[in-house]
C-alpha cells in the first residue's frame, strides 16, 4: 500500500531536497546542516512559517549569506 502524502512528509521531503541541493553544490553534510539550522533560526525570527515557499526562501537566504559569511 502506498503512503499518502501528509504535510509532515511533504515538509521532510522539501527539507531533504534543500539539504541535498546544498551538498550537491559542494557543501559537506555538516556545513549544509549548519546553514539549514541558521536559516531555521532566521526564519523563526522573521516569522516565516514552513510551507510551499519556505525552502525556496531558505535557498535564497543561504546563497545571500554565503556571499558575505564564511560559516553560519
KOLTORVO-279191 format. One record per residue: residue number from 1; x, y, z of N, C-alpha, C, CB in turn. Coordinates in Angstrom, 2 decimals. Glycine has a CB too. Layout:
BEGIN
+-----+---------+---------+---------+---------+---------+---------+---------+---------+---------+---------+---------+---------+
|   n |    n_xx |    n_yy |    n_zz |   ca_xx |   ca_yy |   ca_zz |    c_xx |    c_yy |    c_zz |   cb_xx |   cb_yy |   cb_zz |
+-----+---------+---------+---------+---------+---------+---------+---------+---------+---------+---------+---------+---------+
| NUM |       X |       Y |       Z |       X |       Y |       Z |       X |       Y |       Z |       X |       Y |       Z |
...
+-----+---------+---------+---------+---------+---------+---------+---------+---------+---------+---------+---------+---------+
//
This chain:
BEGIN
+-----+---------+---------+---------+---------+---------+---------+---------+---------+---------+---------+---------+---------+
|   n |    n_xx |    n_yy |    n_zz |   ca_xx |   ca_yy |   ca_zz |    c_xx |    c_yy |    c_zz |   cb_xx |   cb_yy |   cb_zz |
+-----+---------+---------+---------+---------+---------+---------+---------+---------+---------+---------+---------+---------+
|   1 |    0.84 |   -1.17 |    0.00 |    0.00 |    0.00 |    0.00 |    0.90 |    1.25 |    0.00 |   -0.96 |   -0.01 |    1.22 |
|   2 |    0.61 |    2.17 |   -0.85 |    1.40 |    3.40 |   -0.97 |    1.10 |    4.33 |    0.20 |    1.10 |    4.11 |   -2.31 |
|   3 |    2.13 |    5.04 |    0.60 |    1.94 |    6.02 |    1.67 |    1.29 |    7.26 |    1.08 |    3.29 |    6.38 |    2.35 |
|   4 |    0.42 |    7.82 |    1.84 |   -0.24 |    9.06 |    1.41 |    0.59 |   10.25 |    1.88 |   -1.69 |    9.15 |    1.98 |
|   5 |    0.67 |   11.26 |    1.04 |    1.42 |   12.45 |    1.47 |    0.69 |   13.15 |    2.63 |    1.62 |   13.43 |    0.29 |
|   6 |    1.46 |   13.50 |    3.60 |    0.95 |   14.29 |    4.72 |    1.76 |   15.58 |    4.75 |    1.04 |   13.50 |    6.10 |
|   7 |    1.27 |   16.59 |    5.41 |    2.07 |   17.83 |    5.50 |    3.46 |   17.58 |    6.08 |    1.33 |   18.86 |    6.34 |
|   8 |    3.55 |   16.69 |    7.04 |    4.85 |   16.39 |    7.65 |    5.79 |   15.72 |    6.65 |    4.67 |   15.50 |    8.88 |
|   9 |    5.29 |   14.77 |    5.89 |    6.12 |   14.07 |    4.89 |    6.54 |   15.02 |    3.78 |    5.35 |   12.87 |    4.30 |
|  10 |    5.64 |   15.89 |    3.37 |    5.97 |   16.86 |    2.33 |    7.05 |   17.82 |    2.84 |    4.70 |   17.65 |    1.89 |
|  11 |    6.92 |   18.28 |    4.06 |    7.92 |   19.19 |    4.64 |    9.27 |   18.49 |    4.76 |    7.45 |   19.69 |    6.03 |
|  12 |    9.28 |   17.24 |    5.19 |   10.52 |   16.49 |    5.29 |   11.17 |   16.32 |    3.92 |   10.27 |   15.11 |    5.93 |
|  13 |   10.37 |   16.07 |    2.90 |   10.91 |   15.92 |    1.54 |   11.51 |   17.24 |    1.06 |    9.81 |   15.45 |    0.57 |
|  14 |   10.87 |   18.34 |    1.36 |   11.41 |   19.66 |    0.96 |   12.71 |   19.94 |    1.70 |   10.38 |   20.78 |    1.25 |
|  15 |   12.75 |   19.61 |    2.98 |   13.98 |   19.77 |    3.76 |   15.11 |   18.95 |    3.14 |   13.75 |   19.36 |    5.23 |
|  16 |   14.84 |   17.67 |    2.88 |   15.87 |   16.79 |    2.32 |   16.32 |   17.27 |    0.94 |   15.34 |   15.35 |    2.22 |
|  17 |   15.38 |   17.76 |    0.14 |   15.73 |   18.26 |   -1.19 |   16.67 |   19.46 |   -1.08 |   14.47 |   18.65 |   -1.99 |
|  18 |   16.40 |   20.35 |   -0.16 |   17.26 |   21.52 |    0.03 |   18.63 |   21.09 |    0.54 |   16.62 |   22.53 |    1.00 |
|  19 |   18.65 |   20.19 |    1.49 |   19.92 |   19.68 |    2.03 |   20.73 |   19.02 |    0.91 |   19.66 |   18.67 |    3.18 |
|  20 |   20.09 |   18.18 |    0.13 |   20.78 |   17.51 |   -0.97 |   21.27 |   18.51 |   -2.01 |   19.86 |   16.50 |   -1.63 |
|  21 |   20.51 |   19.55 |   -2.24 |   20.91 |   20.59 |   -3.18 |   22.18 |   21.30 |   -2.69 |   19.77 |   21.61 |   -3.39 |
|  22 |   22.23 |   21.61 |   -1.40 |   23.42 |   22.25 |   -0.83 |   24.62 |   21.31 |   -0.93 |   23.17 |   22.63 |    0.65 |
|  23 |   24.42 |   20.06 |   -0.61 |   25.51 |   19.09 |   -0.72 |   25.94 |   18.95 |   -2.18 |   25.07 |   17.72 |   -0.15 |
|  24 |   24.98 |   19.01 |   -3.08 |   25.26 |   18.88 |   -4.50 |   26.11 |   20.01 |   -5.07 |   23.99 |   18.81 |   -5.25 |
|  25 |   26.09 |   21.17 |   -4.42 |   26.93 |   22.28 |   -4.89 |   28.28 |   22.30 |   -4.17 |   26.21 |   23.62 |   -4.69 |
|  26 |   28.56 |   21.23 |   -3.43 |   29.88 |   21.09 |   -2.85 |   30.00 |   21.25 |   -1.35 |   30.74 |   22.05 |   -3.47 |
|  27 |   28.91 |   21.47 |   -0.66 |   28.97 |   21.58 |    0.80 |   29.09 |   20.21 |    1.43 |   27.74 |   22.32 |    1.36 |
|  28 |   29.77 |   20.17 |    2.56 |   29.75 |   18.93 |    3.34 |   28.38 |   18.81 |    4.00 |   30.90 |   18.93 |    4.42 |
|  29 |   28.07 |   17.62 |    4.46 |   26.79 |   17.41 |    5.14 |   26.70 |   18.29 |    6.39 |   26.62 |   15.93 |    5.53 |
|  30 |   27.81 |   18.40 |    7.11 |   27.83 |   19.19 |    8.34 |   27.59 |   20.68 |    8.04 |   29.17 |   19.01 |    9.06 |
|  31 |   28.20 |   21.18 |    6.99 |   28.02 |   22.58 |    6.62 |   26.60 |   22.84 |    6.15 |   29.02 |   22.99 |    5.54 |
|  32 |   26.06 |   21.93 |    5.35 |   24.67 |   22.06 |    4.89 |   23.73 |   22.10 |    6.09 |   24.29 |   20.90 |    3.93 |
|  33 |   23.95 |   21.20 |    7.05 |   23.11 |   21.17 |    8.24 |   23.23 |   22.48 |    9.04 |   23.48 |   19.98 |    9.13 |
|  34 |   24.44 |   23.00 |    9.13 |   24.64 |   24.26 |    9.87 |   23.90 |   25.42 |    9.19 |   26.14 |   24.59 |    9.98 |
|  35 |   23.97 |   25.49 |    7.86 |   23.25 |   26.56 |    7.15 |   21.74 |   26.39 |    7.29 |   23.65 |   26.57 |    5.67 |
|  36 |   21.26 |   25.17 |    7.24 |   19.81 |   24.95 |    7.40 |   19.39 |   25.34 |    8.81 |   19.45 |   23.46 |    7.13 |
|  37 |   20.20 |   25.02 |    9.81 |   19.88 |   25.43 |   11.18 |   19.87 |   26.96 |   11.30 |   20.89 |   24.83 |   12.18 |
|  38 |   20.85 |   27.61 |   10.66 |   20.90 |   29.07 |   10.69 |   19.66 |   29.66 |   10.02 |   22.17 |   29.59 |    9.98 |
|  39 |   19.23 |   29.05 |    8.91 |   18.01 |   29.51 |    8.24 |   16.80 |   29.34 |    9.16 |   17.79 |   28.73 |    6.93 |
|  40 |   16.69 |   28.20 |    9.83 |   15.54 |   27.97 |   10.71 |   15.47 |   29.02 |   11.80 |   15.62 |   26.57 |   11.33 |
|  41 |   16.62 |   29.40 |   12.34 |   16.67 |   30.44 |   13.36 |   16.22 |   31.78 |   12.78 |   18.10 |   30.57 |   13.94 |
|  42 |   16.75 |   32.12 |   11.61 |   16.37 |   33.39 |   10.97 |   14.90 |   33.41 |   10.59 |   17.23 |   33.64 |    9.74 |
|  43 |   14.42 |   32.31 |   10.05 |   13.01 |   32.22 |    9.65 |   12.10 |   32.40 |   10.85 |   12.72 |   30.87 |    8.97 |
|  44 |   12.47 |   31.80 |   11.97 |   11.67 |   31.96 |   13.19 |   11.67 |   33.42 |   13.64 |   12.21 |   31.06 |   14.31 |
|  45 |   12.83 |   34.07 |   13.58 |   12.92 |   35.50 |   13.94 |   12.02 |   36.35 |   13.05 |   14.38 |   35.99 |   13.83 |
|  46 |   12.01 |   35.99 |   11.76 |   11.25 |   36.77 |   10.78 |    9.79 |   36.35 |   10.68 |   11.89 |   36.65 |    9.43 |
|  47 |    9.41 |   35.31 |   11.39 |    8.02 |   34.83 |   11.35 |    7.68 |   34.08 |   10.07 |    7.09 |   35.99 |   11.49 |
|  48 |    8.68 |   33.50 |    9.42 |    8.44 |   32.72 |    8.20 |    8.01 |   31.32 |    8.62 |    9.72 |   32.67 |    7.28 |
|  49 |    6.85 |   30.92 |    8.18 |    6.29 |   29.62 |    8.54 |    6.63 |   28.59 |    7.47 |    4.78 |   29.71 |    8.73 |
|  50 |    6.88 |   27.34 |    7.87 |    7.08 |   26.29 |    6.87 |    5.89 |   26.21 |    5.93 |    7.31 |   24.93 |    7.55 |
|  51 |    6.17 |   25.91 |    4.70 |    5.14 |   25.82 |    3.68 |    5.80 |   25.80 |    2.32 |    4.16 |   26.99 |    3.79 |
|  52 |    5.01 |   26.04 |    1.31 |    5.48 |   25.90 |   -0.08 |    6.70 |   26.78 |   -0.38 |    4.36 |   26.25 |   -1.03 |
|  53 |    6.74 |   28.00 |    0.10 |    7.84 |   28.89 |   -0.23 |    8.98 |   28.90 |    0.76 |    7.34 |   30.24 |   -0.37 |
|  54 |    8.84 |   28.20 |    1.86 |    9.83 |   28.23 |    2.95 |   11.21 |   27.81 |    2.48 |    9.38 |   27.34 |    4.09 |
|  55 |   11.30 |   26.70 |    1.76 |   12.60 |   26.18 |    1.35 |   13.19 |   26.94 |    0.17 |   12.49 |   24.72 |    1.01 |
|  56 |   12.34 |   27.52 |   -0.68 |   12.86 |   28.42 |   -1.72 |   13.47 |   29.65 |   -1.07 |   11.73 |   28.83 |   -2.73 |
|  57 |   12.79 |   30.17 |   -0.06 |   13.33 |   31.32 |    0.68 |   14.62 |   30.92 |    1.39 |   12.29 |   31.85 |    1.70 |
|  58 |   14.67 |   29.70 |    1.91 |   15.89 |   29.22 |    2.57 |   17.05 |   29.21 |    1.59 |   15.69 |   27.80 |    3.15 |
|  59 |   16.82 |   28.70 |    0.39 |   17.88 |   28.62 |   -0.62 |   18.41 |   30.02 |   -0.94 |   17.36 |   27.93 |   -1.90 |
|  60 |   17.50 |   30.97 |   -1.15 |   17.91 |   32.34 |   -1.48 |   18.66 |   32.98 |   -0.31 |   16.68 |   33.20 |   -1.84 |
|  61 |   18.16 |   32.79 |    0.91 |   18.79 |   33.37 |    2.08 |   20.18 |   32.79 |    2.28 |   17.93 |   33.14 |    3.33 |
|  62 |   20.31 |   31.48 |    2.18 |   21.61 |   30.84 |    2.35 |   22.59 |   31.34 |    1.28 |   21.47 |   29.29 |    2.28 |
|  63 |   22.14 |   31.43 |    0.04 |   23.02 |   31.91 |   -1.04 |   23.49 |   33.33 |   -0.75 |   22.28 |   31.86 |   -2.40 |
|  64 |   22.59 |   34.17 |   -0.30 |   22.96 |   35.56 |    0.02 |   23.93 |   35.61 |    1.20 |   21.70 |   36.39 |    0.34 |
|  65 |   23.66 |   34.86 |    2.23 |   24.52 |   34.84 |    3.40 |   25.91 |   34.31 |    3.07 |   23.89 |   34.01 |    4.50 |
|  66 |   25.99 |   33.33 |    2.21 |   27.28 |   32.76 |    1.83 |   28.16 |   33.76 |    1.09 |   27.08 |   31.52 |    0.97 |
|  67 |   27.55 |   34.77 |    0.48 |   28.33 |   35.80 |   -0.20 |   29.09 |   36.68 |    0.81 |   27.42 |   36.66 |   -1.07 |
|  68 |   28.54 |   36.80 |    2.01 |   29.14 |   37.70 |    2.99 |   29.68 |   37.01 |    4.23 |   28.14 |   38.71 |    3.39 |
|  69 |   29.35 |   35.75 |    4.41 |   29.78 |   35.00 |    5.59 |   30.46 |   33.70 |    5.17 |   28.57 |   34.70 |    6.53 |
|  70 |   31.42 |   33.27 |    5.92 |   32.10 |   32.03 |    5.63 |   31.36 |   30.85 |    6.25 |   33.53 |   32.08 |    6.13 |
|  71 |   30.85 |   31.04 |    7.44 |   30.20 |   29.97 |    8.19 |   28.93 |   30.52 |    8.82 |   31.16 |   29.38 |    9.28 |
|  72 |   27.90 |   29.69 |    8.93 |   26.64 |   30.18 |    9.50 |   26.72 |   30.65 |   10.93 |   25.62 |   29.12 |    9.43 |
+-----+---------+---------+---------+---------+---------+---------+---------+---------+---------+---------+---------+---------+
//
